[in-house]
Amino acid sequence: MLVLTRKNKESVMVGAHDEFGRMVKVTVLQIRGRTVRLGFEGPIEIEVQRLEVWERSLSACARAGASFTPLLATAPIRPSD
């Protein structure tokens, strides 16, 4: 696991730096006590899910005998203005 330290309004880039441009910018928007608010910017086709939602979707698919479809409970990244 890579561990980075970021301050409020600082960002990191995540993804494949290739001809498809599948990079996601993750920015610390707010730090309040033990809670950190993050913003995600990237191509609309890249999906973002909270880990617990993704795990529930994966478990539900496994119980149903279906292959996992990451489109369940997904919030696509929207470009910011």
C-alpha positions in Angstrom: 0.0 0.0 0.0 1.3 3.4 -0.9 0.7 6.0 1.9 0.7 9.7 1.1 0.2 12.7 3.2 -1.9 15.5 1.7 -3.1 18.8 3.2 -6.4 20.5 2.5 -6.8 21.4 -1.2 -3.9 19.2 -2.2 -4.3 16.4 -4.8 -3.0 13.1 -6.1 -3.3 11.5 -9.6 -4.4 7.9 -9.8 -4.7 5.6 -12.9 -3.1 4.6 -16.1 -1.1 7.3 -17.7 -1.6 6.1 -21.3 -3.1 7.1 -24.6 -6.6 6.7 -23.1 -6.0 9.3 -20.4 -7.6 7.2 -17.7 -6.4 9.3 -14.8 -8.4 10.4 -11.8 -7.5 13.5 -9.7 -8.3 13.0 -6.0 -8.4 16.2 -4.0 -8.8 16.8 -0.3 -11.7 19.2 -0.1 -12.2 19.4 3.7 -10.8 18.1 6.9 -13.1 18.2 9.9 -12.1 16.3 13.0 -11.7 12.6 12.0 -13.5 13.1 8.7 -11.9 13.9 5.3 -14.0 15.0 2.3 -12.5 13.9 -1.0 -13.3 15.1 -4.6 -12.8 13.0 -7.7 -12.2 14.3 -11.2 -11.7 12.1 -14.2 -13.4 10.6 -17.3 -17.1 9.9 -16.9 -16.6 6.2 -17.8 -14.5 5.7 -14.6 -16.7 4.6 -11.8 -16.2 5.4 -8.1 -17.7 3.4 -5.3 -17.2 3.4 -1.5 -15.5 0.2 -0.5 -18.4 -1.0 1.7 -20.9 -0.5 -1.2 -18.6 -2.4 -3.6 -18.2 -5.3 -1.2 -22.0 -5.6 -0.7 -22.5 -5.6 -4.5 -19.8 -8.3 -4.9 -21.4 -10.4 -2.1 -24.9 -10.1 -3.6 -23.6 -11.1 -7.0 -21.8 -14.1 -5.6 -24.9 -15.2 -3.6 -27.0 -14.9 -6.8 -24.4 -16.9 -8.8 -23.9 -13.9 -11.2 -20.7 -12.3 -12.3 -19.9 -9.0 -10.6 -21.1 -5.9 -12.5 -19.4 -2.8 -11.1 -22.3 -0.7 -12.3 -24.3 -1.5 -9.2 -24.6 1.5 -6.8 -22.0 3.4 -8.7 -21.5 7.2 -8.9 -19.7 8.1 -12.1 -17.2 10.9 -11.9 -18.4 14.2 -13.2 -16.0 16.8 -14.5 -15.9 19.8 -12.3 -16.5 23.4 -13.6 
